[in-house]
Amino acid sequence: MQVIHLDPLAPPAPSSDAPEVVVTIGKFDGVHRGHYALLDAVIASAQRRGLMPAVVLLDPHPLTILRPEVRLSQLTTLPEKLWLLARAGTELAVVWRFSGTSARLTPEEFFRSLALVLRVRAVVIGPGCVLGRDRTGDEARLRAIGQAEGFAVESIQPAHVAGQAVRSTEIRALLAAGAVSRAAGLLGRPPSLHARVVEGDRRGRLLGFPTINLAPLAARPALPANGVCAGWVELEPLSAQRTWYPAAANLGVRPTFAGRRHVIEAHLLDFSGDLYGQEVRLHFVEYLRGERPFAGPEALQRQITADVAAARKLLAQQQPPERTS
């Protein structure tokens, strides 16, 4: 997939060979089943028209700029979004640098900036799509702009799973409540954490279960509730060489040891090796139990033994989510 980085405040010179595209525009946090429905519509429209399917990806997420007090958690990092968009069939992605200043562009100015790198022939929008200053670029205004600029506007209905509309906000809420499998149902794959392996206090090794300690690459990642999850650790992530290991992951403050700092650690089953400094992705498959204190290290060790056995049994019945993640 071709990736173009566009800063509308420092625009490039117009390109004489800009590709003709059918495009959709959004934040794409999670790249969930609702997004896949939108991407399918873009690809189908592009095939009918003999054009390239494309995405304009607003980055960073507009809420982090416009309403920082919301403290928005992120389901996916930018590299994950681009990886998932490419796997969904997107041929071109424009990473639009979002800022407080660019947020003041009118919808007309937005498309004039976009025209420097793309020749837009159709725009596919989802329900409630709005663009531009003060969210004034609704469907009616986009259709008017399209008539003036020479592109069509196509809309799709919202995607539902088991009668529930698919939205990033709902997925975040499910994760925070520990409903990992329900969040996975809306995503179309297990929720994941993109992180770097860092030095820990080696407490897991002393208990007989060495762990990797993870530092999230997102400033504020969306995570399951504190507790223990079964999942998969993806090594050499987002590459053709990636490999998978089943794992039991722990999130929380480790109350048995009067901890205060939130940690994310994973015990990889049947693995030995040094991963310090490497990037990985941790995919959460099932929430096993909530966080709670134990009487001491021996009681905790017994519980970890049970947690690892439960994770092994659960993950032995399935394959890693290679096709969807």
ABEGO torsion letter per residue (X at the ends): XBBBBBBAABBBBBBAABBBBBBBBEAGBGGBAAAAAAAAAAAAAAAAAGBBBBBBBBOBBAAAAABAAAGBBBABBAAAAAAAAAAAGBABBBBBBBBAAAAABBAAAAAAAAAAABBBABBBBBBGBBBEBGGABBAAAAAAAAAAAGBBBBBBBBBBBGGBBBBAAAAAAAAAAGBAAAAAAAAGBBBBBBBBBBBBAGAAAAAGBBBBBBBBABABBBBBBBEBBBBBBBBGBGBAABBBBBBBBBBEAGAAAGBABBBBBBBBBGBBEBABGBBBBBBBABBABBBBBBAEAAAAAAAAAAAAAAAAAAAAABBBBAAAX
